[in-house]
Every structure is written in structure tokens, then in C-alpha cells.
Amino acid sequence: MRLLIPGGAGYIGSHMVRYAQERGHDCVVLDDFSTGHEWAVKDCEILRVNLLDHDRLSQLLKGRHFDGVIHFAAKSLVGESVKKPDLYYRNNVAGTLNLVHMMRSNDVNNLVFSSTAAIFGNPVTDRIAEDHPKNPINPYGQSKLMVEHMLRDICSANDFNATCLRYFNAAGAHESGEIGEVHDPETHLIPNVLKAALSNKSSLKIFGDDYPTPDGTCIRDYVHVTDLAQAHLLGFERMQKNKGFSAFNLGNGDGFSVLEVIKGCECIANNEIQFQVDARRNGDSAVLVADNELGLRELNWNPEYRDINDIIKSAWYWHNSEKC
Ligand SMILES: NC(=O)c1ccc[n+]([C@@H]2O[C@H](COP(=O)([O-])OP(=O)(O)OC[C@H]3O[C@@H](n4cnc5c(N)ncnc54)[C@H](O)[C@@H]3O)[C@@H](O)[C@H]2O)c1
């Protein structure tokens, strides 16, 4: 298959490109490198363009055939989205609308879209299934939910297929140690804990230890980035038979607290990790864990990294690699 991958130079997108290449697919990366990295992409054509640049996008994509698009390009910092909502709605919603417009004018009708658990807002059930109420509590989550609504309507009105995959917490790295997670600023727990393990002066902060959880810290669901890539290709294959709009929650279905993750990292790094407890952050729910039954069944998804320690080990390997 020939796949266009917007956001393919970012953390999850670059793992998607590797995964697809390893299975013989031809990938073209489209990225403006606002948060992506050139070193993360190899052996494929790169289209350097911002999705908001309608004219250049049209020029670059005109007349080109793709079997489909796997779309990761977005801004995804919750705090930044609260401060700059217009940036998030423009980049994530208008950018996706431009992309879909280009796809339709080039007769490319299959899209897999990176959505997020942030569309659900505060959970009202222990595990979050696809039909859980959707009340995002920040502009980032809102922008992704808007795209989901937009895609549902476009699929109903046209011969267009979209699969939205709502990830919980992506984590881990490619087994080669050549690519892994690098965000600036890094807001994700595992890379920050592992960086603290490698540094003499740890400035690691955890936010709140008075949540209604067994150890008082927030509980999250971590899903390995290669398992996410697997789910995207499966989502793509499923769309060949199941036309129209679909959405699946992608998580491991198990939750781990911040302190459990720190303990796991200490064991793997063989080092005691110092941290400070800070106040709770606005908008952090106590527990966010996926009900992943529908995705496992419908996508035929078979995640390899079911144990949190294996996810941490793969991230640790990346953090110790020369490339990181
Ligand atoms: N990392 C997670 O845990 C997580 C969880 C849920 C959902 N997501 C979603 O997954 C996707 C990928 O996340 P990530 O962690 O890899 O982020 P990332 O920032 O590493 O990657 C995003 C990529 O998109 C590119 N990009 C952004 N806006 C663009 C634009 N307008 N035009 C062209 N390129 C643009 C960036 O340069 C970057 O390469 C995002 O859509 C994010 O919302 C991530």
C-alpha cells in the first residue's frame, strides 16, 4: 500500500512509518516539523508543508495517488491549548479539514485519524468505553472531538471512510533504539521519570498525592507506540470491508499509578529516583483507563506489550541510546 502520513516525523507517526515500512508498505511523510524531527524519518519521501497552507498542499498532492492517509499531525499540549485555544482549533480542526478536502479532490477516501482519550473529559465509569459521554475539559480534547464529528458527517454524506483511534497514554520506543519519544516540553510521565533516573539532579515533579486512588496518585493506561501502529494498519484493513465512520479506544485496559510507574522505572534503571510532590493540576482526572474490548475484537488487535515493565524497558533502551 502507498500511505500518506501527516505528522509522520513526530513521536507516534515516526513509529507508524517504521512499522508500515517493515511490512512492505510505501510511506510518504507530510510534516511541517513544528514538533517533529528529521532524524526520526528514513527511507521515504518527505513533503515539508503545514496543513494550513492550502495552496502548497494542493500543489504538492495534486494528481498523486495514495491508498489512504494515517493522520497524526496535531498540536497536543493540554496546557498550551488552554492558553492558545485559537491555535489548537486552527491547527487541529482547520488543518484536518484542509487535508480531507485535498484527499477528496484527489479521490483518496480512506483516513485513519489520531484521536485521544481527552475527548471524554472526566470519567463517569471505571473503564472508558467508546460510548462513554464525551465532555472534553480543554480545547485540545475539544478540537479532536470536533474533528470526530466533522469526519462522521463527511462519511455520512460521501463515499468516504474514517476510523478514529482514541489513544490513552502512548509510551515506549522502537526496539531498534533508533527512534523514541522526544517532546519539548516533555509532559509525559515515563520519559520524565527516566530522564530523572539518568540525571544527577532530578527535578521530577508529580502533581497531587491526595487523589481517591490506593496510593493517592493519578492512575493512567499506558499503551506501547508499536502496538498503536499495529492498530492503525488493522484499522486501515478493516475499513476495506466496513465502510463509513468508526471509532475505537486504544489502551491496555489496565491502570498504573504515578508511584507505580516511578517504582517500575527505579527497578529497570536500578537507581533511586528523587521527586517532589506538587499541587494537583487543573483538569487531571484521578483515573483514566480504557475499556479496550471493542478495539481488540473489531480490529483483531493483539498488543504485544501488555506488561508495563516491558513498556518502560523499551523506553529505557531509547533513553540510553546514542540517538536520544
Ligand atoms: N502522545 C500521546 O500520548 C497521545 C495520546 C493521544 C493522542 N495523541 C495524538 O497522536 C498524534 C501524535 O502525537 P505525538 O505524541 O506523536 O505528537 P508529536 O508532536 O510528536 O507529533 C505531531 C507531528 O505533527 C506535525 N504537525 C503538527 N501540526 C502540523 C501541521 N499543521 N502541518 C503539518 N505537520 C504538523 C509535527 O511537526 C509533528 O511531527 C497527535 O494527533 C496527538 O494528538 C497522542
The ligand as an SDF file (V2000), in Angstrom:
LIG
                    3D

 44 48  0  0  0  0  0  0  0  0999 V2000
    1.4230   11.0410   22.6860 N   0  0  0  0  0  0  0  0  0  0  0  0
    0.2840   10.6070   23.2380 C   0  0  0  0  0  0  0  0  0  0  0  0
    0.2800   10.0060   24.3220 O   0  0  0  0  0  0  0  0  0  0  0  0
   -1.0340   10.8510   22.5230 C   0  0  0  0  0  0  0  0  0  0  0  0
   -2.2140   10.4470   23.1620 C   0  0  0  0  0  0  0  0  0  0  0  0
   -3.4270   10.6310   22.4890 C   0  0  0  0  0  0  0  0  0  0  0  0
   -3.4460   11.1840   21.2230 C   0  0  0  0  0  0  0  0  0  0  0  0
   -2.2930   11.5990   20.6440 N   0  0  0  0  0  0  0  0  0  0  0  0
   -2.3550   12.1750   19.2800 C   0  0  0  0  0  0  0  0  0  0  0  0
   -1.4410   11.4690   18.4650 O   0  0  0  0  0  0  0  0  0  0  0  0
   -0.8780   12.3400   17.4690 C   0  0  0  0  0  0  0  0  0  0  0  0
    0.6260   12.2560   17.5160 C   0  0  0  0  0  0  0  0  0  0  0  0
    1.0810   12.5970   18.8160 O   0  0  0  0  0  0  0  0  0  0  0  0
    2.6430   12.6910   19.1210 P   0  0  0  0  0  0  0  0  0  0  0  0
    2.8270   12.4990   20.5740 O   0  0  0  0  0  0  0  0  0  0  0  0
    3.3700   11.8380   18.1570 O   0  0  0  0  0  0  0  0  0  0  0  0
    2.9110   14.2270   18.7850 O   0  0  0  0  0  0  0  0  0  0  0  0
    4.1660   14.9070   18.0640 P   0  0  0  0  0  0  0  0  0  0  0  0
    4.0800   16.3620   18.4090 O   0  0  0  0  0  0  0  0  0  0  0  0
    5.4080   14.1790   18.3700 O   0  0  0  0  0  0  0  0  0  0  0  0
    3.8220   14.7060   16.5170 O   0  0  0  0  0  0  0  0  0  0  0  0
    2.9550   15.5460   15.7950 C   0  0  0  0  0  0  0  0  0  0  0  0
    3.5640   15.7550   14.4080 C   0  0  0  0  0  0  0  0  0  0  0  0
    2.6700   16.5520   13.6140 O   0  0  0  0  0  0  0  0  0  0  0  0
    3.3900   17.6110   12.9840 C   0  0  0  0  0  0  0  0  0  0  0  0
    2.4310   18.7150   12.7800 N   0  0  0  0  0  0  0  0  0  0  0  0
    1.6980   19.3590   13.7360 C   0  0  0  0  0  0  0  0  0  0  0  0
    0.9000   20.2710   13.1650 N   0  0  0  0  0  0  0  0  0  0  0  0
    1.1280   20.2110   11.8200 C   0  0  0  0  0  0  0  0  0  0  0  0
    0.5980   20.9230   10.7060 C   0  0  0  0  0  0  0  0  0  0  0  0
   -0.3150   21.8860   10.8240 N   0  0  0  0  0  0  0  0  0  0  0  0
    1.0600   20.6120    9.4580 N   0  0  0  0  0  0  0  0  0  0  0  0
    1.9920   19.6200    9.2930 C   0  0  0  0  0  0  0  0  0  0  0  0
    2.5260   18.9260   10.3150 N   0  0  0  0  0  0  0  0  0  0  0  0
    2.0940   19.2230   11.5680 C   0  0  0  0  0  0  0  0  0  0  0  0
    4.5220   17.9230   13.9470 C   0  0  0  0  0  0  0  0  0  0  0  0
    5.6300   18.5640   13.3470 O   0  0  0  0  0  0  0  0  0  0  0  0
    4.8960   16.5210   14.4540 C   0  0  0  0  0  0  0  0  0  0  0  0
    5.8220   15.8840   13.6080 O   0  0  0  0  0  0  0  0  0  0  0  0
   -1.4330   13.7160   17.7600 C   0  0  0  0  0  0  0  0  0  0  0  0
   -2.5400   13.9260   16.8960 O   0  0  0  0  0  0  0  0  0  0  0  0
   -1.9010   13.6270   19.2070 C   0  0  0  0  0  0  0  0  0  0  0  0
   -2.9670   14.4990   19.4650 O   0  0  0  0  0  0  0  0  0  0  0  0
   -1.0720   11.4460   21.2590 C   0  0  0  0  0  0  0  0  0  0  0  0
  1  2  1  0
  2  3  2  0
  2  4  1  0
  4  5  1  0
  4 44  2  0
  5  6  2  0
  6  7  1  0
  7  8  2  0
  8  9  1  0
  8 44  1  0
  9 10  1  0
  9 42  1  0
 10 11  1  0
 11 12  1  0
 11 40  1  0
 12 13  1  0
 13 14  1  0
 14 15  2  0
 14 16  1  0
 14 17  1  0
 17 18  1  0
 18 19  2  0
 18 20  1  0
 18 21  1  0
 21 22  1  0
 22 23  1  0
 23 24  1  0
 23 38  1  0
 24 25  1  0
 25 26  1  0
 25 36  1  0
 26 27  1  0
 26 35  1  0
 27 28  2  0
 28 29  1  0
 29 30  1  0
 29 35  2  0
 30 31  1  0
 30 32  2  0
 32 33  1  0
 33 34  2  0
 34 35  1  0
 36 37  1  0
 36 38  1  0
 38 39  1  0
 40 41  1  0
 40 42  1  0
 42 43  1  0
M  CHG  2   8   1  16  -1
M  END
$$$$
